Amino acid sequence: MSCSLFDIGVLRSNAHMILRDGWSGDQTIAALKWLRRENARGAHIFVRPHGVHRLSLTDDLSADAIAGMKEIGFWPALVVETSPQNFQVWLNHGRVLDQELSTQVAKELARRFVGDPSSADWRHFGLLAGFTNQKPGRRLGDELPPFVRLREWSGRIYDQAEDFLTQVAALAAATRTERQARRASRSFIQDGSIRRLADFHSDPRYGGDLHRADMAWALYASSRGLSEAQIETEILYARDLSKKGGPGRQLQYAERTAEKAVATARPFHP
């Protein structure tokens, strides 16, 4: 795993987690009897690198997904079979990542290779090989828990590491810019210099037609200097847009409204 210290987690069946923070490999080996005893009593045995590190965990992968990763230059440092034909992989980026980038990288890996997004962050535990997987849903036909098996352990840095990290860093920068735009739009509205979208929603001139009210506010906000991104953000979060469809359709609606308002670019008098 290209690290010298590990965190070992023992999650008992009563949901109590025992954490052994910053153990060396020798310390972990010395504790095997205790770990086996806890595992036999139904506890999960987890491992992760200690502190910031150079690895990413991608969980809940199939053998076909791992083969696809290898074909495009994402060769795992470790492959762990957590139950029959279900895998976790650790990828070695070749350099230590800070917490923000490490989490963004884990999320992008889960998205690209159809891993478990709930396991995608910089501090997520993986199952430690050599113990049994105590998840009830992973029981074998004889109701026994399957052993967690180490299938590959090259430790190699994957070929696409530098290019991939550059791409994700750019994505992270774009996400930060979007957050800043949201904060900026909220500050304009909260300090009273821009009327709230909610005021337009309740204005009797629009007769309860929230679509018209959104467009009217967008034109007004554009005439007051708000950017397309700021207008889009306010429309997206000012009310429940679930009637527009899923998150993608809601975003498209906000984008179209903001784009049209900014393109119109005429003085607006409410």
GIQUI-V772924 format. One record per pair of residues at least 4 apart in sequence whose ideal C-beta (glycine too) atoms are under 8 Angstrom apart, sorted by the first residue. I is the first residue (numbers start at 1). J is the second residue. Records with the same first field share a line. If there is no record, write none. Layout:
# GIQUI-V772924
I->J ; J
This chain:
# GIQUI-V772924
1->6 ; 49 ; 55 ; 77 ; 78 ; 90 ; 92 ; 155
2->54 ; 55 ; 77 ; 92 ; 155
3->49 ; 50 ; 53 ; 54 ; 55
4->24 ; 25
5->22 ; 23 ; 24 ; 49 ; 50 ; 51
6->22 ; 23 ; 24 ; 25 ; 28 ; 47 ; 48 ; 49 ; 50
7->19 ; 20 ; 21 ; 22 ; 23 ; 47 ; 48 ; 49 ; 50 ; 125
8->19 ; 20 ; 23 ; 28 ; 31 ; 35 ; 45 ; 46 ; 47 ; 128
9->17 ; 18 ; 19 ; 20 ; 44 ; 45 ; 46 ; 47 ; 48 ; 125
10->17 ; 18 ; 19 ; 20 ; 35 ; 38 ; 43 ; 44 ; 45 ; 46
11->15 ; 16 ; 17 ; 18 ; 43 ; 44 ; 46
12->16 ; 17 ; 18 ; 38 ; 41 ; 42 ; 43
13->41 ; 42 ; 43 ; 134
18->38
20->27 ; 31
21->50
22->50 ; 51
23->27 ; 28 ; 31 ; 50
24->28
25->29
26->30
27->31
28->32 ; 35 ; 47
31->35
32->36
33->37
34->38
35->39 ; 45 ; 128 ; 131
36->40 ; 131
37->41
38->43 ; 45
39->43 ; 44 ; 45 ; 131 ; 132 ; 134
42->134
43->134
44->127 ; 133 ; 134 ; 135
45->127 ; 128 ; 131
46->125 ; 126 ; 127 ; 128
47->125 ; 126 ; 127 ; 128
48->57 ; 123 ; 124 ; 125 ; 126
49->53 ; 54 ; 55
52->96 ; 97 ; 98 ; 99 ; 102 ; 122
53->96 ; 97 ; 102
54->92 ; 93 ; 94 ; 95 ; 96 ; 97
55->77 ; 90 ; 91 ; 92 ; 93
56->90 ; 91 ; 93 ; 102 ; 105 ; 106 ; 109
57->88 ; 89 ; 90 ; 106 ; 119 ; 120 ; 124 ; 125 ; 126
58->88 ; 89 ; 91 ; 106 ; 109 ; 110 ; 113 ; 115 ; 119 ; 120
59->88 ; 110 ; 115 ; 116 ; 119 ; 120 ; 124 ; 126
60->86 ; 87 ; 88 ; 115 ; 116 ; 119
61->65 ; 66 ; 86 ; 87 ; 88 ; 89 ; 113 ; 114 ; 115
62->66 ; 85 ; 86 ; 87
63->67 ; 85 ; 87
64->68
65->69 ; 87 ; 113 ; 114 ; 115
66->70 ; 76 ; 79 ; 87 ; 89
67->71
68->72 ; 113
69->74 ; 75 ; 76 ; 89 ; 113
70->74 ; 75 ; 76
72->160
73->158 ; 159 ; 160
74->91 ; 109 ; 113 ; 158 ; 159 ; 160 ; 164
75->154 ; 156 ; 158 ; 159
76->89 ; 90 ; 91 ; 152 ; 154 ; 158
77->89 ; 90 ; 91 ; 92 ; 153 ; 154 ; 155 ; 156 ; 157 ; 158
78->89 ; 90 ; 150 ; 152 ; 153 ; 154 ; 155
79->87 ; 88 ; 89 ; 150 ; 151 ; 152 ; 153
80->87 ; 88 ; 89 ; 90 ; 126 ; 127 ; 129 ; 148 ; 149 ; 150 ; 151
81->85 ; 86 ; 87 ; 148 ; 149 ; 150 ; 151
82->86 ; 87 ; 88 ; 127 ; 133 ; 138 ; 146 ; 148
83->133 ; 135 ; 138 ; 146
84->140 ; 146
86->138
87->151
88->126 ; 127
90->126
91->109 ; 158 ; 161
92->155 ; 156 ; 157 ; 158 ; 161
93->97 ; 105 ; 157 ; 158 ; 161 ; 165
94->157 ; 161 ; 162
97->101 ; 102 ; 105 ; 122 ; 165
98->102
99->103 ; 122 ; 123
100->104 ; 172
101->105 ; 165 ; 168 ; 169 ; 172
102->106 ; 121 ; 122
103->107 ; 120 ; 121 ; 122
104->108 ; 168 ; 169 ; 171 ; 172 ; 175
105->109 ; 164 ; 165 ; 168
106->110 ; 119 ; 120 ; 121 ; 122 ; 124
107->111 ; 117 ; 120 ; 121
108->112 ; 164 ; 167 ; 168 ; 171
109->113 ; 115 ; 120
110->114 ; 115 ; 116 ; 117 ; 119 ; 120
111->117
115->119 ; 120
116->120
119->124
120->124
127->131 ; 133 ; 148
128->148
129->148 ; 149 ; 150
130->147 ; 148 ; 150
131->147 ; 148
132->144 ; 145 ; 146 ; 147 ; 148
133->138 ; 145 ; 146 ; 147 ; 148
134->145
135->139 ; 145
138->145 ; 146
139->143 ; 144 ; 145 ; 146
140->144 ; 145 ; 146
157->161
160->164
161->165
162->166
163->167
164->168
165->169
166->170
167->171
168->172
169->173
170->174
171->175
172->176
173->177
174->178
175->179
176->180
177->181
178->182 ; 229 ; 233
179->183
180->184
181->185 ; 227 ; 229 ; 230 ; 233
182->186 ; 230 ; 233 ; 237
183->187
184->188 ; 230
185->189 ; 226 ; 227 ; 229 ; 230 ; 231 ; 233 ; 234
186->190 ; 234
187->191
188->193 ; 194 ; 224 ; 226 ; 230
189->193 ; 194 ; 195 ; 196 ; 197 ; 234
193->224
194->221 ; 224 ; 226
195->199 ; 200 ; 217 ; 220 ; 270
196->200 ; 238
197->201 ; 213 ; 214 ; 217 ; 234 ; 235 ; 238 ; 239
198->202 ; 238 ; 239
199->203
200->206 ; 213 ; 214 ; 216 ; 217 ; 220 ; 270
201->206 ; 210 ; 213 ; 238 ; 239
203->213
206->210 ; 212 ; 213 ; 216
207->212
209->213
210->214 ; 239
211->215
212->216
213->217
214->218 ; 235 ; 257
215->219 ; 257 ; 260 ; 261
216->220 ; 268 ; 270
217->221 ; 234 ; 235
218->222 ; 231 ; 235 ; 257 ; 258 ; 260 ; 261
219->223 ; 261 ; 264 ; 266 ; 268
220->224 ; 268 ; 270
221->226 ; 230 ; 231 ; 234 ; 261
222->226 ; 228 ; 231 ; 261 ; 262 ; 264 ; 265 ; 268
223->266 ; 267 ; 268
226->230 ; 231 ; 234
227->231 ; 262
228->232 ; 258 ; 259 ; 261 ; 262
229->233 ; 258
230->234
231->235 ; 257 ; 258 ; 261 ; 262
232->236 ; 254 ; 255 ; 257 ; 258
233->237 ; 254
234->238
235->253 ; 254 ; 257 ; 258
236->241 ; 250 ; 251 ; 254
241->250 ; 253 ; 254
242->250
244->249 ; 250 ; 253
245->249 ; 250
246->250
247->251
248->252
249->253
250->254
251->255
252->256
253->257
254->258
255->259
256->260
257->261
258->262
259->263
260->264
